[in-house]
């Protein structure tokens, strides 16, 4: 399976988990502060992020999660409501989580991509 197929499979998994209401929202302060400042609810941000997912938006991952064993981190850069956003999902064999959704702050580091 090539890189693009792996990314597409990950996107399909996230979209399927979303359609079955199986994505937990666990946002960091940066994301919650941003959403609050924009008067957006976390579930709306998740919906926008899922609708925008595409292989061309893939940024990097999977990488092991820092504190959740058996979870892998996948990162995307998406345009949501005309803002260039950083979106991070965590996936395990049985769980999916939205961890970050906020404006992109740094230049993209493309030296670290799909493992």
N, C-alpha and C positions, 0 to 999 in steps of 0.2 A: 504494500500500500504506500503510495507516495505522500508527500507532505500535504498537498492540497486535499487529497482524499481524507486524510486524518483530521484536518481542520473542518472539513465539511461534516464528517461524522460527529465531531464535537458540537458543532452548531446544531445539527439535527437532534442530538441528545438534549441540548439546552432547550430547543424549541418544543420538543416532546414533553420534557419535564414541566415547562411553563404551561402547556396546554392541559396538563393533568394537575396543575396547581401544586407541583412538587418542588418549587424553588423557594428556599428560605431566604429571607432578606436579613442580612446581618451587616449593616453598613458602619464604616468607621466615621469618626467625628467630622472629618473633612467632607465626606459625602453628605452626612445629615445636615451639616451647616450650610452647604451649598444648596441642597434641595429646599431647606427652609427659606433661604434668602430668595429663592425663585418661586416660592409658594407652590412647590411640587411635592406630591406624596411619593413615598418610596415605591409603592406598587405601580404608580404611573411611570416612574423612571424605569422600573423593570420592564414594563410593557413596551416602552419606547426602545429600550436596549435590545430586547428580543426581536422586535420588528425590524431593526436595522442590521442585525447580524448577517455578515457575509464573509466569505473567505478573504476578500480584499480588505476587510477591516481587522483581520487577525494581526496582532502585534507580536506576542511571544508566549511561550509556554509549550508544553506543560512543565511546570517546575514544582518541586515539593513544597507544600505549605509549611510555613515557619513553625506553627504550633499545633496544627491539626494533623495527627498521624493519618496516613492513608488518603489524604486529600491532595489534589493537584490543582495548581493555579493556572488559569488561562486568561490572557489579557487581550483586549481589543481597543482600537481607537475608532470611534464612531462619531458621526455628526448627528446630534440629537437637538432638536429645536434650534438649529442653526449654530450650535456650539460644538467645537471640537472636544469630544469627551473621552476620558480614560474610563474604561469599564473592565472590572475584574470579576471573574466567576471562579468559584472553587467547586471541584467535582471529586466525588469518591465513587466507589462502585455502586452505591445506593442513594447518594445525596447530591444535591446541587444547591449552591448558595450564590447570591449576589453580594459581593463584598465592597465594591467601590464603584461609584459613578459620580464623576466630577470633571470640571474642565481640565484638559491636559495642561500641565505646568512646565514640563521639561521637554527638551528636544528628544526625539526618539532614538533609543540605543538599539540599533538593528544588528548588533554583533551577537546577541543572545536570542535565539529563536527556537523553533521546534526541536525537541530532543529526539 
